[in-house]
């Protein structure tokens, strides 16, 4: 798995191999046969995951897991893409609010190929996905979902600012810890961080009150 993730970071989709049905997925690198097609009796039906007119299936607990199928189909309606391009496109469209992992993209591509919505071809050494006729039909019916799908969730700007400040705080703490012959600085930094942590928990208590 470590090798697969390192290869993905380098943009090498081939390292993921083909899944047990012949499509995307963490495999042994062999090409295998073509994936089985779900057809009208496959998972979710011929018109799309979850039924011809239904919303794509998948776990609804988290937004990326629940909507990654829709995102893939809508992005492939624009042009064929390989897995890494899909990840980058989702990140860019959501302004960084949504960055799906390879572990959600590749199995979903495999499932969509099994259902007959996506076709897989090797283009310039990369396994590239494109919509089938059934996939294009689904994308056309759900085109209006694009804007809402990639909109940043409420509070995203505040959360992004908090993450940025946390990163800056960590850099400052590391800089203090690296000062040679000044143990009192590190001790004082610990006191400051401990006080800040208590203040943050106090915010939660005050909010509940």
C-alpha positions as CSV (number, residue, x, y, z in Angstrom):
1,X,0.0,0.0,0.0
2,X,2.9,2.4,0.8
3,X,4.3,1.8,-2.7
4,X,0.9,2.4,-4.3
5,X,0.5,5.7,-2.5
6,X,4.0,6.8,-3.4
7,X,3.4,5.9,-7.0
8,X,0.1,7.8,-7.0
9,X,1.9,11.0,-5.8
10,X,4.2,10.6,-8.8
11,X,1.1,10.4,-11.0
12,X,1.7,6.7,-11.9
13,X,-1.7,5.1,-12.2
14,X,-0.2,1.9,-13.4
15,X,1.1,1.1,-9.9
16,X,-2.5,0.6,-8.9
17,X,-2.9,-2.1,-11.4
18,X,-6.2,-3.5,-12.3
19,X,-8.7,-4.7,-9.8
20,X,-10.1,-8.2,-9.7
21,X,-12.7,-7.3,-12.3
22,X,-10.1,-5.8,-14.6
23,X,-10.6,-2.1,-13.8
24,X,-9.0,0.5,-11.5
25,X,-8.1,-0.6,-8.1
26,X,-5.1,-1.7,-6.0
27,X,-4.1,-4.9,-7.8
28,X,-1.0,-6.8,-8.7
29,X,-0.2,-4.7,-11.7
30,X,-1.5,-7.3,-14.2
31,X,-3.9,-6.3,-16.9
32,X,-6.3,-9.1,-16.4
33,X,-9.7,-9.2,-18.3
34,X,-12.2,-6.5,-18.9
35,X,-14.5,-5.7,-16.0
36,X,-17.9,-7.3,-15.9
37,X,-20.8,-5.0,-16.8
38,X,-23.7,-4.5,-14.5
39,X,-26.2,-3.6,-17.3
40,X,-29.7,-2.9,-16.3
41,X,-29.5,-5.5,-13.6
42,X,-26.1,-4.3,-12.1
43,X,-25.5,-2.4,-9.0
44,X,-27.7,0.7,-9.2
45,X,-29.1,0.0,-12.6
46,X,-28.2,0.9,-16.2
47,X,-28.9,4.6,-15.8
48,X,-26.5,5.3,-13.0
49,X,-25.5,4.2,-9.5
50,X,-28.6,4.1,-7.4
51,X,-31.1,3.8,-10.3
52,X,-31.8,5.6,-13.6
53,X,-33.1,8.7,-12.0
54,X,-31.9,8.2,-8.4
55,X,-29.0,9.9,-6.7
56,X,-25.8,7.9,-6.8
57,X,-25.4,5.5,-4.0
58,X,-22.5,5.3,-1.5
59,X,-22.1,6.1,2.1
60,X,-23.6,9.4,3.0
61,X,-21.8,9.9,6.3
62,X,-19.1,12.1,4.8
63,X,-19.4,14.4,1.8
64,X,-16.4,13.1,-0.1
65,X,-17.5,9.4,0.3
66,X,-21.1,10.2,-0.5
67,X,-20.6,12.3,-3.5
68,X,-17.4,11.0,-5.1
69,X,-19.4,8.9,-7.6
70,X,-21.3,12.0,-8.8
71,X,-18.1,14.0,-9.0
72,X,-16.3,11.5,-11.1
73,X,-19.2,11.2,-13.6
74,X,-19.7,14.9,-13.8
75,X,-16.0,15.5,-14.4
76,X,-15.7,12.7,-17.0
77,X,-18.6,14.4,-18.8
78,X,-16.2,17.2,-19.6
79,X,-13.3,15.0,-20.8
80,X,-11.6,11.7,-20.1
81,X,-9.3,11.7,-17.1
82,X,-7.1,9.4,-15.2
83,X,-7.3,8.9,-11.4
84,X,-4.8,11.6,-10.4
85,X,-6.4,14.1,-12.7
86,X,-9.8,13.4,-11.1
87,X,-8.3,14.0,-7.6
88,X,-6.7,17.3,-8.7
89,X,-9.9,18.5,-10.5
90,X,-12.1,17.8,-7.4
91,X,-9.6,19.7,-5.2
92,X,-9.5,22.7,-7.6
93,X,-13.3,22.8,-8.2
94,X,-13.9,22.8,-4.4
95,X,-11.1,25.4,-3.7
96,X,-9.3,22.8,-1.6
97,X,-12.3,22.0,0.6
98,X,-12.5,18.5,-0.8
99,X,-9.5,16.4,-1.6
100,X,-10.5,12.7,-2.1
101,X,-8.0,10.0,-1.5
102,X,-6.8,7.4,-4.0
103,X,-8.6,4.9,-1.8
104,X,-11.9,6.5,-2.6
105,X,-11.3,7.4,-6.3
106,X,-9.9,4.1,-7.7
107,X,-12.5,1.7,-6.2
108,X,-15.2,4.0,-7.3
109,X,-13.9,4.0,-10.8
110,X,-13.8,0.2,-10.7
111,X,-17.5,0.1,-9.6
112,X,-18.5,2.6,-12.3
113,X,-16.8,0.5,-14.9
114,X,-18.6,-2.6,-13.6
115,X,-21.9,-0.8,-13.8
116,X,-21.3,0.2,-17.5
117,X,-21.1,3.9,-16.8
118,X,-17.4,4.3,-17.4
119,X,-15.0,2.7,-19.9
120,X,-11.3,2.3,-19.2
121,X,-8.5,2.6,-21.8
122,X,-4.8,2.8,-21.5
123,X,-3.7,6.1,-23.0
124,X,0.0,7.0,-23.1
125,X,0.7,4.4,-20.4
126,X,-2.1,5.6,-18.1
127,X,-5.5,4.0,-17.4
128,X,-7.9,6.7,-18.5
129,X,-11.6,6.8,-17.8
130,X,-14.3,8.1,-20.0
131,X,-18.1,7.9,-20.0
132,X,-20.0,5.3,-21.9
133,X,-23.4,6.2,-23.5
134,X,-25.1,5.3,-20.2
135,X,-22.7,7.4,-18.3
136,X,-23.3,10.4,-20.6
137,X,-27.0,10.0,-20.1
138,X,-26.7,10.1,-16.3
139,X,-24.4,13.1,-16.5
140,X,-26.8,15.0,-18.7
141,X,-29.7,14.3,-16.3
142,X,-27.7,15.5,-13.3
143,X,-25.7,18.4,-14.8
144,X,-27.4,20.9,-12.4
145,X,-25.7,19.1,-9.4
146,X,-22.3,20.4,-10.5
147,X,-22.5,23.8,-8.8
148,X,-23.8,22.5,-5.5
149,X,-21.4,19.5,-5.5
150,X,-18.3,21.5,-5.6
151,X,-19.4,24.5,-3.5
152,X,-17.4,25.0,-0.3
153,X,-19.2,23.9,2.9
154,X,-20.4,26.6,5.3
155,X,-17.6,27.8,7.5
156,X,-14.9,26.6,5.1
157,X,-13.1,30.0,5.1
158,X,-12.9,30.1,8.9
159,X,-11.7,26.5,9.0
160,X,-9.1,27.2,6.4
161,X,-7.8,30.2,8.4
162,X,-7.6,28.1,11.5
163,X,-5.6,25.4,9.7
164,X,-3.2,28.1,8.4
165,X,-2.7,29.6,11.8
166,X,-2.1,26.1,13.3
167,X,0.6,25.5,10.7
168,X,2.2,28.9,11.6
169,X,2.0,28.0,15.3
170,X,3.7,24.7,14.7
171,X,6.6,26.4,12.8
172,X,7.0,28.9,15.6
173,X,7.1,26.2,18.2
174,X,9.7,24.2,16.3
175,X,11.8,27.3,15.9
176,X,11.8,27.9,19.6
177,X,12.6,24.3,20.4
178,X,15.7,24.4,18.1
179,X,17.3,27.3,20.0
180,X,20.6,25.9,21.4
181,X,21.4,26.5,25.1
182,X,18.0,28.1,25.8
183,X,15.9,25.5,27.6
184,X,14.0,28.3,29.4
185,X,12.5,29.3,26.0
186,X,11.1,25.8,25.4
187,X,9.7,25.7,28.9
188,X,8.0,29.0,28.4
189,X,6.6,27.9,25.0
190,X,5.1,24.8,26.7
191,X,3.3,27.1,29.2
192,X,2.0,29.3,26.4
193,X,0.7,26.3,24.4
194,X,-0.9,24.7,27.4
195,X,-2.7,28.0,28.2
196,X,-3.9,28.3,24.6
197,X,-5.2,24.7,24.7
198,X,-7.2,25.4,27.8
199,X,-8.6,28.6,26.3
200,X,-9.8,26.6,23.2
201,X,-11.6,24.1,25.4
202,X,-13.1,26.9,27.3
203,X,-14.6,28.2,24.0
204,X,-16.4,24.9,23.6
205,X,-17.7,25.0,27.2
206,X,-18.9,28.6,26.8
207,X,-20.6,27.7,23.5
208,X,-22.5,24.8,25.0
209,X,-23.6,27.0,27.9
